[in-house]
């Protein structure tokens, strides 16, 4: 008689034993794709309404765009911590070490709270200073400063959610965190136009809407951390610092966090350079990125799933399946990105006109930018698959190297070259971005060849793979 599997066992069967890896990747990635898609819709709705602030539409869009890389610099540490949590906890789950997984999860929560509180203070006081350094003046300076200060108070809650997401994904659950993400976005979508236009709060209204939505879900996912029937749950006993686990998490998180934060600083520099070309070019960059993210988010979802998928198989000492997962994830990501890039290429001008219809110069700049970025979307699919694979192996140092190389070794020098040494206008920035996305494939391949697909924690190396449950 065949055994009735629990939900957790079904997830483990899918990740560790199911012959159809494509099916497993798609099943796990679909919730993340949906979540990312809805988040993009929210960003687009925000952009739509702030772009209709009377007399300041373009400036309002730019106010939010300038804050993005700055705010991302702060949350990048949480993203790196989440990557470390997913890598280590998933390998523990794959090795069948549930108690250790719970201890790492508890430490992850504590680190997230402390880090979020510290960065809240930094973002509140340094945000306006950075906006001014980026060249913002007048309306843009006032609105961007207010926006980043308001959103600084969500950092603790965002970091907590990153930790929760890492814990759930490490055990193969990509649905629960997405469910809360969707609720957040729906609340945000409802509040944003109300606060922006009905209450005439402008750009600050968009910030308050995001803050409120992120706070709303905290009690619900916090309860699941302790009382969920499936996956990794923790007790209050797990919520204290165990220095071995804490240092292992920090050691694994540092390269990924540094890579993310240094990348974000690079984007601050690029945004500052783009701003020198005028409001229309920065607005074109903003609108183009929002639309292109609708294609990029699916491949990012696959990259995120790959980390947990490979992590569990490494924990189970199934190197062959981990490597096969990488190959099939690469094929899947490239196929999806090519299809959507071709589709959007024909629709790019009507789409950007929805947001920039009153400014033909901005429409032309956005349509041109999208030609370059859509052409390099398949290259981004390759990049994201490498990132997920490196993180799943716990090799966040490789993630750091490939991220820094793409931006600081390739893109920024090319942007500076086409801006100051051989100026060709805003097109030079788009060309620099495309070249960097192409060339980075080579370091990605070289780093991949150095992967051994062995556990981060050496205590269970050489153990025989777990048996399939029947």
Secondary structure, 3 states (H helix, E strand, C coil): CCCCCCHHHHHHHHHHCCCCHHHHHHHHHHHHHHHHHHHHHHHHHHHHHHCCCCCCHHHHHHHHHHHHHHHHHHHHHHHHHHHHHHHHHHHHHHCCCHHHHHHHHHHHHHHHHHHHHHHHHHHHHHHHHHHHHCCCCHHHHHHHHHHHHHHHHHHHHHHHHHHHHHHHHHCCCCCHHHHHHHHHHHHHHHHHHHHHHHCCCHHHHHHHHHHHHHHHCHHHHHHHHHHCCCCCCCCHHHCCCCHHHHHHHHHHHHHHHHHHHHHHHHHHHHHHHHHCCCHHHHHHHHHHHHHHHHHHHHHHHHHHHHHHHHHHHHHCCCHHHHHHHHHHHHHHHHHHHHHHHHHHHHHHHHHHHHHHCCCHHHHHHHHHHHHHHHHCHHHHHHHHHHHHHHHHCCCHHHHHHHHHHHHHHHHHHHHHHHHHHCCCCCHHHHHHHHHHHHHHHHHHHHHHCCCCCCCCCHHHCCCCCCCCCC
